Amino acid sequence: MELDDRDRRILTLLQKDSRISNSDLAEAVGMSASALWRRVRALEDAGVIERYGAVVNTAAMGLTFEAIVHVHLTRHDPDRIVEFIRAIDTCPEVQDCYATTGQADYHLRVLCRDLAAYNVFLEGFLFRLSAVASAQTNVVLRTVKRNRPVAV
């Protein structure tokens, strides 16, 4: 899908506030409400807009321990990788998972209540996965930037 300036403006505004009303969004981009609705629907159908959601304060939810975990696999056996990915996908502590180049095979962003809960995550979940050879934890001391809108 080719994005024009109006599409980019719509995406910028929706990333700032996904709860903006259709009429307010239409006014902000200079379109009728019905034309705007069709345009947003086209962006959704094309997969440009994947989903809508809220950004929550993790500390306010009692999730005060955050870590980046560098996971090394035992082997790159396709069956074990599929098992690993399925397990990671269902684990609520894992917020993000990236397959990357470099020393580690996967990088996880993990949120837990505290260090004890993180230890339960490691011993009760991550180290029980047959694909996992080892993991290195980097504790997040402070978040500098997160959940920023994509520059369109």
C-alpha positions as CSV (number, residue, x, y, z in Angstrom):
1,M,0.0,0.0,0.0
2,E,1.3,3.4,-1.0
3,L,1.0,5.9,1.9
4,D,0.3,9.5,1.1
5,D,0.7,12.6,3.3
6,R,-2.9,12.2,4.6
7,D,-2.3,8.5,5.5
8,R,0.9,9.5,7.4
9,R,-1.0,12.2,9.3
10,I,-3.8,9.7,10.2
11,L,-1.2,7.2,11.5
12,T,0.7,9.9,13.5
13,L,-2.5,11.0,15.2
14,L,-3.7,7.5,15.9
15,Q,-0.4,6.6,17.4
16,K,-0.7,9.6,19.8
17,D,-4.2,8.8,20.8
18,S,-5.9,5.6,19.4
19,R,-9.1,6.7,21.2
20,I,-9.5,9.8,19.1
21,S,-13.0,10.0,17.7
22,N,-13.6,9.5,14.0
23,S,-15.0,13.0,13.6
24,D,-12.1,14.6,15.5
25,L,-9.6,12.7,13.4
26,A,-11.4,13.5,10.2
27,E,-11.4,17.2,11.1
28,A,-7.7,17.1,12.0
29,V,-6.7,15.7,8.6
30,G,-9.3,17.7,6.6
31,M,-11.6,14.9,5.5
32,S,-15.2,13.9,5.9
33,A,-15.9,11.4,8.6
34,S,-17.1,8.8,6.1
35,A,-14.0,9.2,3.9
36,L,-11.8,9.1,6.9
37,W,-13.4,5.9,8.2
38,R,-12.9,4.2,4.8
39,R,-9.2,5.4,4.8
40,V,-8.6,4.0,8.3
41,R,-10.3,0.7,7.3
42,A,-8.0,0.4,4.3
43,L,-5.0,1.0,6.5
44,E,-6.2,-1.8,8.8
45,D,-7.0,-4.2,5.9
46,A,-3.6,-3.6,4.4
47,G,-2.0,-4.5,7.7
48,V,-0.5,-1.0,8.2
49,I,-2.5,-0.7,11.4
50,E,-2.0,-4.0,13.2
51,R,-4.0,-3.2,16.4
52,Y,-5.1,-0.6,18.9
53,G,-4.1,-0.6,22.5
54,A,-3.3,1.2,25.7
55,V,0.2,1.9,27.2
56,V,0.1,0.9,30.8
57,N,2.4,2.0,33.7
58,T,4.1,-1.3,34.7
59,A,5.2,0.0,38.1
60,A,1.6,1.0,38.9
61,M,0.7,-2.6,38.1
62,G,3.3,-3.9,40.6
63,L,5.7,-5.1,37.9
64,T,8.9,-3.5,39.1
65,F,11.5,-6.0,37.8
66,E,12.5,-5.7,34.2
67,A,15.3,-7.5,32.4
68,I,16.6,-8.1,29.0
69,V,17.5,-11.8,28.7
70,H,19.9,-13.1,26.1
71,V,19.0,-16.7,25.3
72,H,21.4,-19.2,23.7
73,L,19.9,-22.3,22.2
74,T,21.3,-25.8,22.4
75,R,21.0,-26.4,18.7
76,H,19.1,-24.8,15.8
77,D,16.8,-27.8,15.4
78,P,13.6,-26.6,13.8
79,D,11.4,-28.7,16.1
80,R,13.1,-27.2,19.2
81,I,12.8,-23.7,17.8
82,V,9.1,-24.1,17.2
83,E,8.7,-25.5,20.8
84,F,10.7,-22.5,22.2
85,I,8.7,-19.9,20.2
86,R,5.3,-21.4,21.2
87,A,6.4,-21.5,24.9
88,I,7.6,-17.9,24.8
89,D,4.5,-16.8,23.0
90,T,2.3,-18.1,25.9
91,C,4.5,-16.8,28.7
92,P,3.0,-13.6,30.3
93,E,6.3,-12.5,31.7
94,V,7.8,-12.2,28.2
95,Q,6.8,-8.9,26.8
96,D,8.9,-8.9,23.7
97,C,11.0,-11.6,21.9
98,Y,13.5,-11.0,19.1
99,A,15.5,-13.5,17.0
100,T,18.7,-11.7,16.3
101,T,22.2,-12.0,14.9
102,G,25.2,-12.0,17.2
103,Q,26.1,-14.2,20.2
104,A,22.6,-14.8,21.5
105,D,19.9,-16.4,19.5
106,Y,17.0,-14.6,21.1
107,H,16.5,-11.5,23.2
108,L,13.6,-11.3,25.6
109,R,12.2,-8.3,27.5
110,V,10.8,-9.8,30.7
111,L,8.6,-8.1,33.3
112,C,8.1,-9.6,36.8
113,R,6.8,-8.5,40.2
114,D,10.3,-8.7,41.8
115,L,13.5,-10.6,41.7
116,A,12.0,-13.7,43.4
117,A,9.3,-13.9,40.7
118,Y,12.0,-13.5,38.0
119,N,13.9,-16.5,39.6
120,V,10.6,-18.5,39.3
121,F,10.4,-17.5,35.7
122,L,14.0,-18.6,35.0
123,E,14.0,-21.9,37.0
124,G,10.3,-22.8,36.5
125,F,9.9,-21.8,32.9
126,L,12.9,-20.8,30.8
127,F,15.5,-23.3,31.9
128,R,12.9,-26.1,31.5
129,L,12.7,-25.5,27.8
130,S,14.8,-28.2,26.0
131,A,16.0,-25.7,23.4
132,V,17.6,-23.4,25.9
133,A,21.3,-23.9,26.6
134,S,21.9,-20.8,28.7
135,A,20.6,-17.3,29.4
136,Q,22.3,-14.1,30.4
137,T,20.3,-11.5,32.2
138,N,20.7,-7.7,32.0
139,V,18.6,-5.9,34.7
140,V,17.0,-2.7,33.4
141,L,17.9,0.1,35.8
142,R,15.9,2.8,34.1
143,T,13.8,3.1,30.9
144,V,15.0,5.9,28.7
145,K,12.7,5.4,25.7
146,R,9.8,3.1,25.1
147,N,6.6,2.8,23.1
148,R,7.3,5.8,20.9
149,P,5.3,6.3,17.7
150,V,6.8,5.1,14.5
151,A,7.9,8.0,12.4
152,V,5.7,8.0,9.3
